[in-house]
């Protein structure tokens, strides 16, 4: 069957990482990213196993990104067609894009040695923890705020951020900061499992909200755990969840999805739905970066794989209509959905909301609230009563997100040109998450 050209973009050679022209093409109901390197030849990667779950984003009115689209354009040029410099990068600076989430590494070391670590963090605990000075962290965050305004979500990462000896001091500062709305802490859960006092201290600081833990969680099954983390940590995760719940700190589960644990997505969703302290799950298809780098081709999972597997496994308890591409940045960068739970019952959000009518409203919100949903114009029975109750009990809305980060095999520069998930680099500047952790030589040279 003849392929249909969807767009032209810039990609990377999976072998040498050299920027090269690429096309996105649809064939046999799937979407492929194809490119040709002058040194290593042609490469192709499936970026959507079902074309229904690939969304074109060329700066058109119906696909506006960020704040009405203007933030993702350069002198009025659409983000999908803006120019490239000699290194193949978009001419539009990350500094000009909306920053919906700002991530900062507060330690360089970790208490695990996961084979798949995208940050390639070295092991270091106790006196060997390589912690960034608090003053440095604060200066970098304040620098971004001075340039761009308030940070909606500040995400503390690493390494393992809970190893930072002044973590609670840093959290108090963020809580009191009038220009930081919400704090996320990435964690593998080991310290939360072993040190209940840490949960209690953070719970006291954020007794009226403003904090969530982004907990690495690879599923309830045994398959895939050792390949991802080097060990079976299921018991550790359960203890961490118990300690966080006791301190009233809400959790989002972050599940790296591989071919081994793909059959267990709904089992993990069901587990989360049964725990009121778990507010959602983010599915992250495995990508090759950092310690998890292979020079040879490997079939990658994509957003379509995740959605189709989750819906099929749910046996009708989840629908495709419960999901929508997040209209911030490139719509292929995040897909979000909700289930509504109350008193042991679960409803489809699509029974109450038509996500297609919300796209214009959600323009630059990656962490939009139930108050936002209440303003969508759909507040009628039975939704009105439900929303009022949900406002009082946030855990009723169970968030499902698919976040496909890119590597050299799936690299689409268009997505970088409209990225809204940023890393605050050691030099204080911002960069796209995918580019910062890509491992490309020209990216590291830029630091």
ZAMARGU-4260 file (C-alpha; in steps of 0.2 Angstrom, whole numbers, plus 5000, padded with zeros to 4 digits):
<rodrens>
0) 5000/5000/5000 | 5006/5017/4996 | 5011/5028/5010 | 5003/5045/5013 | 5014/5059/5018
5) 5008/5068/5034 | 5022/5080/5037 | 5041/5084/5035 | 5052/5086/5050 | 5069/5084/5056
10) 5075/5068/5066 | 5091/5060/5071 | 5101/5045/5065 | 5100/5032/5078 | 5118/5027/5075
15) 5127/5043/5075 | 5114/5055/5081 | 5117/5067/5067 | 5102/5078/5062 | 5094/5073/5046
20) 5078/5077/5036 | 5063/5065/5040 | 5045/5062/5035 | 5030/5056/5045 | 5020/5044/5034
25) 5004/5034/5036 | 5004/5016/5029 | 4992/5002/5032 | 4984/5011/5047 | 5000/5015/5056
30) 5011/5030/5057 | 5030/5029/5053 | 5044/5041/5056 | 5057/5039/5042 | 5074/5047/5039
35) 5090/5044/5030 | 5107/5048/5037 | 5121/5052/5024 | 5133/5040/5034 | 5121/5026/5040
40) 5107/5025/5028 | 5088/5024/5030 | 5079/5021/5047 | 5061/5019/5050 | 5051/5018/5067
45) 5033/5016/5070 | 5027/5030/5081 | 5008/5026/5081 | 5003/5008/5079 | 4985/5014/5075
50) 4984/5031/5065 | 4969/5036/5075 | 4980/5040/5089 | 4992/5051/5080 | 4988/5070/5079
55) 4994/5082/5067 | 5001/5098/5075 | 5006/5111/5062 | 5000/5127/5072 | 4983/5127/5065
60) 4969/5135/5074 | 4961/5119/5080 | 4977/5112/5087 | 4983/5128/5096 | 4997/5125/5108
65) 5001/5134/5124 | 4993/5151/5126 | 4983/5152/5110 | 4998/5146/5099 | 5008/5163/5099
70) 5021/5156/5112 | 5025/5142/5100 | 5028/5152/5084 | 5043/5162/5078 | 5038/5179/5070
75) 5021/5172/5066 | 5028/5155/5059 | 5019/5140/5064 | 5029/5128/5075 | 5027/5114/5063
80) 5036/5123/5049 | 5048/5135/5058 | 5066/5135/5052 | 5081/5125/5058 | 5099/5130/5062
85) 5114/5121/5057 | 5112/5108/5071 | 5095/5104/5066 | 5087/5113/5080 | 5072/5125/5079
90) 5076/5143/5078 | 5063/5146/5092 | 5071/5146/5109 | 5064/5135/5123 | 5064/5151/5133
95) 5050/5158/5123 | 5038/5143/5125 | 5026/5141/5139 | 5033/5131/5154 | 5019/5120/5161
100) 5031/5110/5171 | 5049/5114/5176 | 5060/5100/5182 | 5076/5102/5192 | 5088/5089/5198
105) 5092/5092/5216 | 5104/5077/5218 | 5115/5069/5206 | 5116/5052/5215 | 5103/5038/5218
110) 5100/5024/5230 | 5097/5012/5216 | 5106/5007/5200 | 5091/5004/5188 | 5097/4997/5171
115) 5085/5009/5162 | 5090/5025/5171 | 5088/5039/5158 | 5099/5051/5169 | 5112/5038/5171
120) 5113/5043/5190 | 5128/5035/5200 | 5124/5026/5216 | 5128/5037/5231 | 5120/5037/5249
125) 5124/5044/5266 | 5140/5054/5265 | 5142/5050/5247 | 5126/5059/5241 | 5130/5072/5228
130) 5118/5085/5233 | 5115/5102/5224 | 5117/5116/5237 | 5100/5123/5241 | 5105/5141/5237
135) 5110/5136/5220 | 5093/5127/5217 | 5083/5142/5223 | 5093/5154/5212 | 5090/5144/5197
140) 5071/5143/5200 | 5070/5161/5204 | 5079/5165/5188 | 5066/5156/5178 | 5052/5165/5188
145) 5061/5182/5184 | 5061/5178/5166 | 5045/5169/5163 | 5033/5172/5178 | 5026/5160/5190
150) 5029/5141/5189 | 5013/5131/5189 | 5022/5114/5193 | 5040/5113/5200 | 5046/5095/5199
155) 5061/5089/5210 | 5071/5076/5203 | 5088/5068/5202 | 5095/5055/5205 | 5084/5052/5219
160) 5078/5068/5227 | 5073/5061/5244 | 5092/5059/5247 | 5095/5077/5248 | 5099/5081/5266
165) 5090/5098/5265 | 5074/5092/5256 | 5062/5098/5269 | 5070/5115/5270 | 5069/5116/5251
170) 5050/5110/5252 | 5046/5124/5265 | 5054/5137/5253 | 5044/5131/5238 | 5028/5130/5249
175) 5030/5148/5254 | 5035/5154/5237 | 5021/5165/5230 | 5026/5161/5212 | 5026/5142/5214
180) 5009/5134/5213 | 5012/5116/5215 | 5027/5104/5220 | 5030/5086/5213 | 5043/5075/5220
185) 5050/5061/5209 | 5054/5046/5219 | 5058/5027/5218 | 5050/5026/5235 | 5064/5018/5244
190) 5067/5031/5257 | 5048/5034/5259 | 5047/5015/5263 | 5061/5015/5275 | 5059/5032/5284
195) 5041/5036/5288 | 5046/5052/5297 | 5050/5060/5280 | 5032/5057/5275 | 5026/5065/5291
200) 5037/5080/5290 | 5032/5083/5272 | 5014/5080/5276 | 5015/5093/5290 | 5023/5106/5278
205) 5009/5103/5265 | 4995/5100/5277 | 4983/5110/5266 | 4989/5103/5249 | 5001/5108/5236
210) 5012/5093/5235 | 5011/5076/5226 | 5024/5062/5225 | 5027/5055/5208 | 5031/5037/5213
215) 5040/5025/5201 | 5029/5010/5200 | 5031/4996/5187 | 5015/4986/5191 | 5009/4972/5203
220) 5016/4958/5192 | 5033/4951/5193 | 5037/4952/5175 | 5048/4967/5170 | 5053/4973/5187
225) 5071/4966/5187 | 5074/4972/5169 | 5069/4989/5174 | 5076/4991/5191 | 5088/4977/5194
230) 5077/4970/5208 | 5059/4966/5212 | 5054/4981/5222 | 5035/4978/5224 | 5035/4976/5243
235) 5045/4993/5244 | 5032/5002/5234 | 5018/4995/5245 | 5027/5002/5261 | 5030/5018/5253
240) 5012/5020/5248 | 5006/5016/5265 | 5018/5029/5273 | 5013/5042/5261 | 4994/5039/5264
245) 4997/5040/5282 | 5004/5057/5280 | 4990/5062/5268 | 5002/5065/5253 | 4993/5061/5237
250) 5002/5050/5224 | 5003/5048/5205 | 5010/5031/5200 | 5023/5033/5186 | 5024/5016/5176
255) 5037/5013/5163 | 5029/5002/5151 | 5038/4988/5142 | 5033/4973/5132 | 5034/4963/5148
260) 5022/4973/5158 | 5011/4979/5144 | 4998/4965/5148 | 4996/4972/5166 | 4990/4990/5163
265) 4972/4988/5168 | 4977/4978/5183 | 4988/4993/5189 | 4974/5005/5185 | 4962/4995/5195
270) 4974/4995/5210 | 4975/5014/5209 | 4957/5016/5208 | 4955/5006/5224 | 4967/5017/5234
275) 4959/5035/5237 | 4977/5042/5240 | 4982/5037/5222 | 4976/5051/5211 | 4982/5044/5194
280) 4994/5034/5184 | 5006/5041/5171 | 5011/5028/5158 | 5028/5031/5150 | 5033/5019/5136
285) 5051/5014/5138 | 5063/5025/5129 | 5082/5023/5125 | 5093/5036/5134 | 5106/5037/5147
290) 5110/5020/5154 | 5096/5012/5144 | 5105/5014/5127 | 5105/5001/5113 | 5113/5005/5096
295) 5102/4992/5087 | 5084/4993/5083 | 5071/4989/5096 | 5052/4989/5094 | 5046/5004/5104
300) 5029/5005/5112 | 5019/5021/5108 | 5004/5030/5114 | 4992/5019/5103 | 5000/5003/5110
305) 4996/5009/5128 | 4978/5015/5124 | 4973/5000/5115 | 4980/4988/5128 | 4972/4997/5142
310) 4955/4999/5134 | 4955/4980/5129 | 4961/4974/5146 | 4947/4984/5155 | 4933/4974/5146
315) 4923/4990/5144 | 4927/4999/5160 | 4938/5011/5150 | 4934/5019/5133 | 4944/5028/5120
320) 4932/5043/5122 | 4939/5045/5140 | 4955/5051/5133 | 4961/5067/5124 | 4978/5074/5117
325) 4983/5087/5130 | 4982/5103/5120 | 4998/5110/5127 | 5014/5108/5117 | 5013/5096/5103
330) 4997/5085/5105 | 5008/5069/5103 | 5018/5073/5118 | 5004/5069/5131 | 4987/5060/5131
335) 4976/5062/5146 | 4960/5054/5152 | 4950/5052/5168 | 4939/5040/5177 | 4927/5045/5190
340) 4926/5035/5206 | 4915/5036/5221 | 4910/5024/5235 | 4917/5009/5226 | 4909/5014/5209
345) 4918/5020/5193 | 4911/5030/5179 | 4918/5035/5162 | 4922/5054/5161 | 4915/5053/5143
350) 4898/5050/5151 | 4899/5068/5157 | 4912/5077/5147 | 4915/5079/5128 | 4934/5082/5128
355) 4933/5089/5110 | 4924/5104/5117 | 4937/5107/5131 | 4952/5108/5119 | 4950/5127/5117
360) 4949/5130/5136 | 4963/5119/5142 | 4976/5128/5131 | 4991/5129/5143 | 4986/5118/5157
365) 4995/5102/5160 | 4989/5101/5178 | 4971/5108/5176 | 4960/5107/5191 | 4942/5101/5193
370) 4937/5120/5195 | 4943/5121/5177 | 4932/5107/5172 | 4917/5115/5181 | 4919/5130/5169
375) 4917/5120/5153 | 4899/5123/5151 | 4894/5105/5155 | 4888/5108/5172 | 4871/5100/5171
380) 4863/5084/5179 | 4871/5072/5184 | 4888/5081/5181 | 4884/5097/5191 | 4881/5087/5207
385) 4896/5076/5204 | 4908/5091/5201 | 4902/5099/5217 | 4907/5083/5226 | 4923/5081/5217
390) 4928/5099/5222 | 4928/5093/5240 | 4936/5076/5237 | 4949/5078/5223 | 4953/5060/5224
395) 4937/5056/5215 | 4945/5061/5198 | 4957/5047/5193 | 4969/5054/5180 | 4977/5043/5167
400) 4991/5050/5156 | 5002/5043/5142 | 5018/5052/5141 | 5029/5046/5127 | 5047/5053/5128
405) 5058/5053/5113 | 5075/5045/5109 | 5085/5045/5093 | 5074/5032/5085 | 5058/5042/5088
410) 5065/5060/5087 | 5053/5073/5080 | 5061/5090/5081 | 5043/5098/5079 | 5039/5091/5096
415) 5054/5100/5103 | 5050/5116/5095 | 5033/5117/5105 | 5039/5108/5121 | 5031/5114/5138
420) 5040/5101/5149 | 5056/5109/5153 | 5072/5105/5163 | 5081/5119/5173 | 5099/5116/5168
425) 5114/5118/5179 | 5117/5134/5170 | 5100/5141/5174 | 5093/5140/5157 | 5078/5129/5151
430) 5079/5115/5139 | 5066/5102/5133 | 5065/5086/5144 | 5068/5075/5129 | 5083/5085/5122
435) 5091/5087/5139 | 5091/5068/5143 | 5094/5063/5125 | 5113/5060/5127 | 5116/5069/5110
440) 5134/5076/5110 | 5128/5093/5104 | 5116/5094/5118 | 5129/5091/5131 | 5141/5103/5122
445) 5128/5117/5124 | 5129/5115/5143
</rodrens>
